[in-house]
Amino acid sequence: MTTESTEVLELDLNREIAVITTTNDDNTLNLDNTPYVLPLRVASFSSEKDLDHFIKNVEKLVRCSLEYRLWVSYVTESLGHNKCALTHEKLSECGLAVHHHPIPLYFIVKMVVNMFMSLEQKFCSYDIATKVMELHFQNKIGYQILLQSIHEKFHNGFQKLPVEYCHGNYKHLLEHYTLSEDELRSITCECNTHLDDCKINWEKDNYPGLKQN
């Protein structure tokens, strides 16, 4: 590269650096001499699609966090919830999943978002994820331990789960947080699903395919 081209490059770089950003106490980025504003925290969303994207991002933050993994270890190891609620298969024998029930994690996150918005309190994804994890550590969510295939079967709509097998105080969420009528209706349906409504024709070491005719 020639001296002349080097000087041009330096001038271009300086020109880019001249366009700087500033911040204020609200952690908002402002691009000088433009109307561009990028806040760290928001008070609402412009569309349901944006809200849905935000909620799913928070779900991912929660599930991938060290705190969530520690909570799962506490539930399965310290509390001893280490076998499938329906089949009694043990964690040492096969893969199990911690399933949020009767209120799925998506709705738990949405409840917290609704709370922040109702209080007109600005938030970012980390604020919501932190509050969601606090609810986990306060045992104010509901969950069941399920065989991974049973977990998949439930989400595919082919397995009902009895609310009697839920751990945690999920009623706290229903008493202190809000959702839409349709969302609450789906949760109420899960809360009204009991042992007599659930059918499973196999359990640990007792499989239909091994039964003699």
N, C-alpha and C positions, 0 to 999 in steps of 0.2 A: 504494500500500500504506500502511495507517495505521500510526501509531506502535505501537499495541497489537499488530498483526499482525507487525510487524518484531521486537518483543520475543519473541513466541512462536517465530518462526523461529530467532532467536538461541539461545533456550533449547533448541530441538530439536537445533540443530547442536552445541551444547555437550554435549548428552546423548550424541550419536553419538561425539564425540571422546573422551568419557570411557571408551568401550570401546576400549582400546588393545591393541596386541600387543607382545610382547617377544621377543627372540631370545637364543639361547645360542651357545656356540662351535661348535656343530654346524650352524649356520645353520638352525635350526628355529624356525618361527613358532609362538607360543603365544598363544591368545586368553585374556586375563585372565578368571578366574572361570568358565572353561568347560573341558571336557576336550579341546577342539579343538587338534590339533597338525598342523602342515604342514611336514614336513622337505624341505629342498632335495635331499637325497640319500636313496636307498633301498638296501636290501640284497637285496630280492627283489620278486616280484610276486604278487598274490593270485590271478591267473588267467592262463591262456595268452592270453586276449584282451587283457589289459593289457600283457603282454609283447610281443605282436604290434604293438599300437598304439605302444608305446615304440620298438621297432625301426624301424618305418616313419617315425616322427618323426625319429630319428637319421639315417636314410637321407636324408631331406629336408634336414636340417641340413648334412650332408656335401656333397651335390650343389649346394646353394645357396651354399656358403662360397667366399670369395675364394681360400682355399688350394686348394680342389679345382679351381677354374678355372685357377689357376696351374700346378697339376700337369698338367692336360689340355694346356695350352699347352706345357709342357716336353716332354711325351710326343710331341705332334704336330709341334712346331717344332724343339726342340733335338735330340731323338732321331730325328726324321725319320720317325716312324711316322704318315704322313699319307696312306695309301691303304688301301682295303679289302683285308683279308687274302685274301678269296676272289675278288673281281672285279678288283682292282687299280685301281679308280676312285679318283681323287685328290680330296683335300679341296678343292682349287681348282676342281674341276669339279662337285661335288655335296656333299650333306650326309652327314657321317660321324658315327659314334657310338663312344665308348670303351665297350666292353662288358666287364664283369668276368666272367672265365672262367678256369678251370672252376668257380670258387667265386663265386657272385653276391654283390653288395654286401649283400643282406639277410642272407645267412649269415655274411659277414665281421663285420657288426655283432653278430649273435647270438653268434659265437665270442668276441668281446671281452666281451660281457655275461656269458657263461658263465664267462669267466676271472675277472672281478670277483667274481661270486657265489661261485665256488669258493674264492677267497681271503678271503671274508667281508669284502670291501672295499666300502663304500658308494659309490654313484655317482649322477651325474645325466646327462642326455642329453649335456651338453657334455663331460663326462669321457670318455664313450664315443666321441663324434665326434672328439675330439682324438686318442685312441689309434688310431682307424681312419685318420685322416689321417696319423699318424706311420707306420703300416704302408705307406701309399701312398708317402710320401717315402723310406722305407727300401727301396722296391721289393720288398716282401714280400707282394704280392698279384699275381694273374694278370689279364691283360686282352688283348683283341684289338680291332683297329680294323675296324669294319664299316660298310658302306653302310647308311644308316638303314633302308631297306626290308628288307635282309637281317637287320638287327638285330630288326626287327619280326617278320619271318618266323620267326626262331629262337624268340622268346618266344611265338609262336602255335603252336609245335610242328611247323613244316613245314621246318626247316632244321637239319642237324647241323653242328657246328663241330669241325674237327680240333684236337686238343690241341697238335699240333706248332706251330701258329701263335700260341700264347700267348706273351706277353712277361711278365717278372716272375717272382719266385720264389714261386709260389703254394704250393709244397710246404712252405714254412715254416709256413703256417697249419695244414696237416694234421698237422705234426709237433709243434706247440706249443699248439694250441687244440683244443677238443672240441665235438662236436655229437652229436645223437642218431644211432642206427644207421640209421634211415630217411633222415635228412639226409645222412649220410656215403655211403650207398648211391647216392643221386642224384648226388652229386659224383663218386664212383668211376665211375659210368656215363659221365659227361662226360670224365673222365680217360682212359677206355678207348676213346674215339671218335677214330679216326685218319683219315688222308687217304683210305684205301680205303673208309671207311664213309660218306664225304660225297660227295654228288652235286650239282653245279650245272652247268647246261647253257648258261651264258653268262658272258661276261667283258667287260672294257672293249673297246669298238668291235667286238665280235663277238657279236651278238645273234641268237638263233634266228629271229626274225621277219624278219631281213634276209638270211637265207641263201637261195640259189637252190635250187629243187628239182632 
